[in-house]
Amino acid sequence: MKRRETAILYFVDELKAEADIAIVVMQKAAKIARDLHAHSELMRHMLATARKVKDKPMAEAVETVVREWMDAWNLPRAEWPQLEQEMIIFTQAFHVFANRPDAEADLILRNACAALEAGFVREGTRLCDEMAWRSKCAHGWWEVVSPQPPAMTGSKPRPTIPAFEPGQPFWEAGCAPFCR
């Protein structure tokens, strides 16, 4: 009968193993934080814009909000014709919520957001990625965590986004002042 040897984890090896685990946890946490923050920033901007036009008729308000949204993403409105219906319903939901912020309007907004997200997933992307990689209001740290793909269709330079500055924590690279 062979005797089984137990591995001894010496101090240096133990520290390396702990560091490896901590790095994986940090990477996952940074990616989750980037995704959630990009998603929440889009929703904040959508609601702020919807509130500016809440007293206008639905069709006019939706047109204004979608135009501002696509301008902020440097895209022509017709870029995603296959998502136009989801985009309109999503924007209408913000108009409803801006005028009547209650549980029913919140549910409508949640469902419209889920439908738009599903549409982007069908297209091979995600709403948070599009916000992070296209918006003029993106936060600089998002790029550090998840860089824009080099061959992204329709991308344009975004010089107003604060870049990561050496000597600062990466998360301090925020958004342009006009986005606050």
N, C-alpha and C positions, 0 to 999 in steps of 0.2 A: 504494500500500500504506500502510495506516494504522499508525502507530506506537502500540504498546500502552504505556499508562502504568502504571508500578508504583506501588502505594500506599505511601507512606512512613508508617510508624508513628512518630509523634513520642512523646517521653517521656510526656506526660500521657495520650495515647491508649493507649500501651502499658500504663501502670499501670492504666487503666480496664479494658482488655481482660483483664489478669491478675486484677484484682479480680472481674470478672464471672465468670470461670471458677472462681475460688476460692469464690465464693459458691454457685455451682451444686454444686460438689463438697461443700461444707460442708452444704448442705441435704440432699443425697442421703445423706451420711454420718450426719447427725442422724436422718433417718427410718429408716435401716437399724439404727442403734444403738437407737433407741426400740423398733422391732419385735423385735429380738433380745433386748433386755433384758426387755421385757414377757413375751415367750415364756419366757425362762429363769426369770424370777421366778415365773410360774405353775407351772412344773415343780418349782422348789425348794419352793414351798408344798405342792404335791400330794405330793411325796415326804416332806416333813416330817410331814404329816398322816398319810400312809400308815404311816410308821414308828411313829407314836403308837398305831396300832391294828393293827399287824402280827400280833399274837398272837390277835386275834379271828377268828372264822370269816369267810370271804370275804364272804358276803352282808351280815353286820353291819358289817364294816369298810368295804365299798363304800358302804353307806347313810350311815355316819358321815362319810366323806370327801366324798361328793357333797353332803350337807347343809351341811357347813362351807364347801365351795366355793361353793355357791349363796348361802349367807348372806353370805359375803365379797363376792359380786357383787350383793347386794341383790335377788336374784331368787327367785321361787318355783320350786321344783324342776320344775314342769310347764311352765315358760316355753318350752322347746324340746322338745316331745314327739317331733318328727321326728328329734331328735338323741339321744334317750334311750339307744338301744342303743349308739351310739358313745361316749356319756359313761360308760356302765357298763363297757364293754370297756376304755376308757382308764383308768378308776379301778381296775379289776381288775388291769390291767397294773402299776400302781403298787404294789398290794398284793403281787403276785408279786415285783416287784423289791425291795420292802422286806424280803421274807423270803428272797430268794435273789438277791443282786446279782451276777449273772454275765452272760456274753455272750448266752446264750439269753434271759434275762429282759430284758436291754437291747434285744435285737432285737424282742421282743414289745412292749415299751414304745414303741420307735420306730414300729413299724407301727400301734399303737393311736393314737398321737399324729397320725400322718399321716392316718389314717381320720377322726379327729375334725376335724382341720383341713379335710379335703375336705368334710365335712358342713357346717362353718361357711361355707365358700366357696359351697356350693350355696345357702345361705341369704343370700348377698350380704354376708357379713362375714368376718372373720378372727379366729382365736383371740387373736392378740396385740392386736387392736383391742378385743375384748371385755374382755380383761384390763386394758388401759390405761383404758378408758372406764367400766368397771363396778366394778372391785375396790376395796375399802377399803384394800388394800395397794399401790395404784398409787404410782408415784413422781411427785412434782410436776413434774419436768422433762418427763415424757411429754406432759403437757397443753400445754406451751409448744411442743413440736415438732409435735404433732398433736392439736389441740383436739377435744374431744368434739362430735359433731354436735348442734346445738341441739335438734332434735326427736327425739332418740334414744328409742326405745320402752323404757319401764320404767326409765329412769335415775333415780337418786335422788341427793340431795346427799351429798357425801363430805367433811365438814368436817375429818376427821383427816388428810387428805393435805396435807403441807407445800406451801405455795404458793411460787412464784418470789419471791424477795426482791430488790428493786433493790440494786445494789452487789455482788451475788454472781454468779458464772458460773451460767448457767441449770441446768447439770447438778448443782448442789449441792442443788437442791430434791429431796430424797429421799423416803423412805416414812415412814409413821408408826412411832414407836418399837416398837409392839406387833407390827409385821411383821418385825422383824429377828430 
